Amino acid sequence: MNFLSSMKRNKPFNRSKYDVDGIPPLREAVPLGLQHIFAMFLGNIAVPIIVAKVVGISGRDLTVLVQSAMVMAGVATLIQCYPIWKVGAKLPVVMGTSFGFLPTNISIASGYGISGLLGATFVGGLFCAGLGFILQPLRRFFPKVVTGTVVLTIGLSLLPTGIQAMAGGNGSETFGSMKNWSVSLFVMFLVLILNQFGKGMAKTSSILIAIVIGYIVAVALNMVEFGPIKEATWFSLPQPLYFPLTFQWGAIAPMLIMFVVTAVETVGDVTAITMGGSDREPTDKELSGSIIANGVTSALAAMFNSLPNTSFSQNVGMISFTKLMSRYIVAVGSVFLIAAGLVPKFGAMISTLPQAVIGGASIIIFSQITLTGIGILTAEPLTDRSKVIIGLSLVFGLGLTQVPEAMAGLPDLVAILFGESAIVISCLVALILNIIMPADPVATTKK
């Protein structure tokens, strides 16, 4: 089933924004899709920019990395929404270059160059796709106590990012200023007011409306720099293999581990989407398709000069907040994301959004992810066993990332993989404890 044929068949029958197969009118789908793009845009382009700065890439090479990140994120999102064969979840899953990969990306790029990083991404993507095909027998390792813990950790680990954005964003000369806090709080309260008291599109598009009004306020307060828009070109096509792929085992090994971890994170994200938007568990087919798509689109991204793709947790929170499950809405948003890559001026315009504006909307989204995780964990009675798994996973995940120097004496690979990602640590601790701890007698009896 492809995007156009599905749209043609479904359009006369289902226009619901709240149904996964719903095809709402474009006048509704466009602003709702743009909400998703605004939520992930800056995070999506920040990763290649950070990696490029670390390894000394600038000019045309940097432009290629950023352009490719936008185009390939859009393509990957479209495939998740409207699968090709078994590739895709058939759910509103937004994809992009993730901060979860950032420490590994920097380490590999520093040692093996951008070509070595892209080569490792290509191999890792194929490996991840393979995991998706054998997910069903592995799913018993991902009960609610594991997926709920992962989702809760995702939400909690994003909260500092939201607060930093509200204060102006890391590196901002005005970080923590009254101006930044005033704008971000204005946007936050505007989202809440529109969501609580708005009707129709004013309610469902509350995040987009608040961001647009916040942007106008930011312009009036001289917080927006229009230089990037003037400097950007009007049209540019991505060039495949602009950076030739090279394959080094030292680069590939840590990337394979990261793809295993992000596969578990994707299981958590997809679970949060179906639980938060439809109050149900995801099917094996949905989980398998999402992970296969993660891998296939990451391998494809590497060929088109883009870093690894994975599901974006920010957008998971938006679905939990709005309950809008239509994959058509997200697919429409992905078209704008592709356009942002093909028409650099469009992308540059979005990139001028002040962090304070994004932060005001994001903090609500991140809180919804946290609550979704709590909802998954409390859907069944908490036992002594589950409390230990949840508690220790959060302690090590959030604790070690708060005190990374605690791992100073460990091998560099351990610090690279685990030292900066609470999600990775919590996920692994939850998985291991779930395997080694005896099942509860009550649960065993029920089985």
SVG drawing of the C-alpha trace seen along z (x, -y; Angstrom):
<svg xmlns="http://www.w3.org/2000/svg" viewBox="-17 -45 58 66">
<polyline fill="none" stroke="black" stroke-width="0.4" points="0.0,0.0 1.4,-3.4 0.6,-6.9 -1.4,-8.0 -3.4,-4.8 -4.3,-4.7 -5.4,-8.3 -7.6,-7.7 -9.3,-4.7 -9.9,-6.0 -10.8,-9.6 -14.5,-9.1 -15.0,-6.9 -13.0,-8.3 -12.0,-11.9 -11.4,-11.4 -8.3,-13.1 -8.4,-10.6 -8.3,-7.4 -5.0,-6.0 -6.5,-5.6 -8.4,-8.8 -7.8,-11.3 -8.9,-14.7 -9.2,-17.6 -6.0,-19.4 -7.1,-22.6 -6.9,-20.6 -4.1,-18.2 -1.6,-20.9 -1.5,-22.9 -1.7,-19.7 1.2,-18.2 3.2,-21.4 2.9,-21.1 4.9,-17.9 7.6,-19.5 8.0,-22.5 8.3,-20.1 11.2,-18.1 12.9,-20.5 15.6,-22.1 16.5,-18.8 16.8,-17.1 19.3,-19.5 21.2,-20.1 22.8,-16.7 24.6,-16.9 25.6,-20.5 27.2,-19.4 29.0,-16.4 30.2,-18.6 31.7,-21.2 33.5,-18.5 35.2,-17.1 35.8,-20.4 33.2,-20.2 31.9,-23.5 30.7,-25.3 29.3,-23.2 29.9,-19.9 27.9,-21.2 25.1,-22.3 24.9,-18.8 24.6,-17.2 21.9,-19.5 19.9,-19.3 20.2,-15.5 19.0,-15.3 15.7,-17.1 15.0,-15.2 15.8,-11.8 13.8,-12.4 10.8,-13.3 11.3,-10.2 11.6,-7.9 8.5,-9.4 6.5,-8.9 7.6,-5.3 6.6,-4.7 3.1,-6.2 2.6,-4.4 4.7,-1.2 6.4,0.4 6.0,4.2 7.0,4.8 9.0,1.6 7.0,-0.7 4.7,-0.7 1.6,-2.1 1.4,-4.5 2.0,-8.3 5.7,-7.8 7.9,-10.8 11.6,-10.0 14.7,-12.1 18.4,-12.2 18.4,-11.5 20.5,-12.9 20.6,-9.4 23.2,-8.6 25.2,-11.8 28.0,-10.6 28.6,-7.5 28.4,-9.7 31.0,-12.1 33.3,-9.3 33.2,-7.5 33.5,-10.7 36.4,-11.8 38.3,-8.6 37.2,-7.5 35.8,-10.7 32.4,-11.4 32.8,-8.6 33.5,-6.1 30.5,-7.2 28.2,-6.9 29.6,-3.5 28.9,-2.3 25.4,-3.8 24.8,-1.8 25.8,1.5 24.1,0.7 20.9,-0.1 20.9,3.2 21.5,5.0 18.6,3.1 16.3,4.1 17.3,7.7 16.3,7.3 12.9,6.2 12.3,9.4 12.9,11.5 11.2,9.3 8.2,11.5 10.1,14.2 12.0,11.5 8.9,9.6 8.6,11.6 11.6,9.6 9.6,6.4 6.7,6.6 5.1,3.4 7.5,3.1 10.3,2.7 8.6,0.6 6.9,-1.6 10.3,-2.2 11.9,-3.1 9.0,-5.6 9.2,-7.1 12.9,-7.5 12.5,-9.1 10.1,-11.7 12.2,-12.4 15.4,-12.7 13.8,-15.2 12.6,-17.5 16.0,-19.2 16.1,-19.8 12.7,-21.5 13.8,-23.7 17.0,-24.7 15.0,-25.7 12.6,-27.7 15.6,-29.6 16.9,-30.3 18.9,-27.2 22.4,-26.1 25.0,-28.6 22.6,-31.5 24.1,-34.8 20.7,-35.6 20.3,-32.2 18.0,-32.5 16.9,-36.1 13.5,-37.5 12.8,-38.0 13.3,-34.2 11.3,-33.1 8.5,-35.6 8.1,-34.3 8.4,-30.6 5.8,-30.9 3.5,-32.9 3.7,-30.2 3.2,-27.4 0.1,-29.1 -1.3,-29.9 -1.1,-26.2 -2.9,-25.2 -5.6,-27.9 -6.3,-26.9 -6.3,-23.2 -8.7,-23.6 -11.1,-26.2 -10.6,-26.2 -13.0,-24.7 -12.3,-22.8 -9.0,-23.7 -8.2,-26.2 -8.0,-23.2 -6.3,-20.6 -3.8,-23.1 -3.1,-24.7 0.6,-24.0 1.0,-25.4 -1.1,-28.5 0.9,-29.2 4.2,-28.8 3.2,-31.2 2.0,-33.8 5.1,-33.3 7.2,-33.8 5.5,-37.1 6.1,-38.2 9.7,-37.1 10.1,-39.2 8.6,-42.2 11.1,-41.7 14.0,-41.5 14.8,-37.9 14.8,-36.6 17.8,-36.7 16.7,-36.7 20.2,-36.3 19.9,-32.6 16.8,-33.2 18.6,-35.8 21.7,-33.5 19.8,-30.3 19.3,-29.3 15.9,-28.6 16.4,-25.0 18.9,-22.2 18.8,-18.5 20.5,-16.0 23.5,-14.3 23.9,-10.6 27.3,-9.4 28.6,-12.9 30.6,-11.5 31.9,-8.0 31.1,-5.2 34.1,-3.5 33.8,-0.5 35.9,0.0 35.1,2.5 36.1,0.1 33.4,-2.2 30.8,0.5 30.9,2.3 29.6,-0.6 27.1,-1.5 25.6,2.0 25.2,1.7 23.5,-1.6 21.0,-0.3 20.0,2.5 19.4,-0.1 17.4,-2.4 15.4,0.5 14.2,0.9 13.6,-2.8 11.5,-2.6 9.4,0.2 8.9,-2.3 7.9,-5.1 5.5,-3.0 4.0,-1.6 3.5,-5.2 1.9,-6.2 -0.7,-3.4 -1.3,-3.7 -1.4,-7.5 -3.4,-7.9 -5.6,-4.8 -5.3,-3.2 -4.1,0.1 -0.9,2.2 0.9,2.1 0.7,5.3 3.7,7.4 3.4,6.2 3.5,2.6 6.5,3.0 8.3,5.1 7.6,2.7 8.7,-0.3 12.1,1.3 12.6,2.6 11.9,-1.0 14.4,-2.4 17.0,-0.2 16.2,-0.5 15.8,-4.3 19.0,-4.7 20.9,-2.6 19.3,-4.7 20.1,-7.9 23.8,-6.9 23.8,-6.7 22.3,-10.2 24.8,-11.7 22.5,-11.6 23.1,-10.3 21.1,-7.4 17.3,-7.9 15.1,-6.8 11.7,-7.7 11.3,-11.1 10.0,-11.0 8.9,-14.7 6.2,-13.8 5.1,-10.8 4.2,-13.3 2.3,-15.5 0.1,-12.5 -0.6,-11.7 -1.5,-15.4 -3.8,-15.9 -5.0,-12.3 -4.7,-12.8 -3.7,-9.4 -4.2,-10.0 -1.0,-9.0 -2.1,-11.1 -1.5,-14.2 2.1,-13.2 2.6,-12.2 1.6,-15.7 4.0,-17.1 6.8,-14.9 6.2,-16.4 6.9,-19.8 10.0,-18.4 11.2,-17.1 10.4,-20.5 12.5,-22.1 15.5,-20.1 14.8,-20.8 14.0,-24.5 16.6,-25.7 14.9,-29.1 11.9,-27.3 14.1,-25.3 16.0,-28.4 12.8,-30.2 11.8,-27.4 15.4,-27.3 15.0,-30.9 12.4,-29.9 13.8,-31.0 14.5,-28.3 12.3,-30.0 9.3,-29.6 10.0,-26.0 10.7,-25.3 7.3,-26.7 5.5,-24.2 8.0,-21.3 7.8,-21.3 4.1,-20.3 4.9,-17.6 7.7,-16.2 5.4,-16.1 2.9,-14.0 5.6,-11.4 6.4,-11.1 2.7,-10.6 2.3,-8.0 5.2,-6.1 3.5,-6.2 0.3,-5.1 1.9,-2.0 3.6,-1.0 0.4,-1.4 -1.9,0.3 -1.2,3.5 -0.8,3.7 2.8,2.9 4.5,5.9 7.7,6.0 9.5,7.3 8.3,4.6 9.1,1.9 12.7,3.1 13.0,3.2 11.6,-0.3 13.4,-1.8 16.9,-0.5 16.5,-1.3 15.6,-4.9 18.3,-5.2 21.1,-4.0 19.7,-5.7 19.2,-9.2 21.8,-8.9 24.8,-8.0 24.0,-10.7 23.9,-13.3 27.3,-12.1 29.1,-10.9 32.5,-11.2 31.5,-8.2 32.5,-6.1 35.8,-7.8 37.8,-4.7 35.8,-2.5 36.8,-1.7 36.2,-4.5 33.6,-2.4 31.5,-2.1 31.5,-5.8 30.7,-6.5 27.7,-4.1 26.3,-4.7 27.7,-7.8 25.4,-10.4 22.1,-8.5 19.8,-7.8 17.5,-5.9 20.3,-3.5 21.2,-2.7 17.6,-2.4 16.7,-0.2 19.6,2.2 19.1,2.4 15.4,3.0 16.0,5.7 18.6,7.5 16.6,7.4 13.5,8.6 15.4,11.6 17.3,12.6 14.6,11.8 12.2,14.6 8.6,14.0 6.0,13.1 4.1,16.1 0.8,14.5 1.9,13.7 3.2,17.3 -0.1,18.7 -2.1,16.6 0.1,17.9"/>
</svg>
